Amino acid sequence: MVQYVHDQTGQKLHYVGHSLGTLMAFGAFSRGEVVSMVRSASLLCPIAFLGQMPSLLARAAADAFIAEDLYWLGLNEFAPGGGPASKLVHDICSNSGIDCSNLEDVLTGPNCCLNVSKSYLNDQQPTATKNMVHLAQMIRQGNIAMYDYGSEDENNKHYGQPTPPEYNMSQIPTDIPLLLAYGGKDLISDVKDVQTLIDKLGGRDPEKLVMVYKDEYAHLDFVHAINAKQVVYNPIMDFFNLH
């Protein structure tokens, strides 16, 4: 996608990603891919390390290999708001004793600033079930690595080694300006995991590693909060204008 936009416009991009969109950027940047086409990156609720993630529902789903079950059943699309995925989530809630009466909050954190008349999980776009398997692997292992194909033989076929290579965050070029926006109530992009990411990024020019921290924000607030323009998007535009 970055290559296409760059080729069509002849310009470097300002990249913005939320949640899974940040993982895509970290993977590409750490491998030196598309970095020459990017002017800056604003990464909301960054996902790199998930080992300390406090979302009981997401961790229970990972530990129960729910995504793997869906994948091996031939369900290649994971739709958060309905279908088999939704039924399995509710089964987890029933069997684990997790109160899922407010599914958005139990999964993503107590979002402070959403329009309470709407359901936002139903608005989330589907993704590949394989993506969810990959995230579950990262939750269980606490690292940021490529997809694990489940056997040494299969991993050797894809990577030339028996285990998936890890992404090295310190390899992200220091001349790419990064803005990391994260919240104190986020149950997926946890503050401690974000700090691990910051530590792994290493020493950088303060103007090229900018933090936007909102203690009252959870995972969905960064996209859907009624005050997100003032709290998140205006600082992002200021960041873009600097670069």
Secondary structure, DSSP 4 states (H G I P E B T S, - for coil): -HHHHHHHHSSPEEEEEETHHHHHHHHHHHTT-SGGGEEEEEEES--S--TT---HHHHHHHHTTHHHHHHHTT--EE-TTSHHHHHHHHHHHHHHT---SSHHHHHH---SSS-TTS-SGGGSPPEEHHHHHHHHHHHHH-S-BPPP-SSHHHHHHHHSSSSPPBP-GGGS-TTS-EEEEEETT-SSS-HHHHHHHHHHH-S--GGGEEEEEETT--TTHHHH-TTHIIIIIHHHHHHHHH-
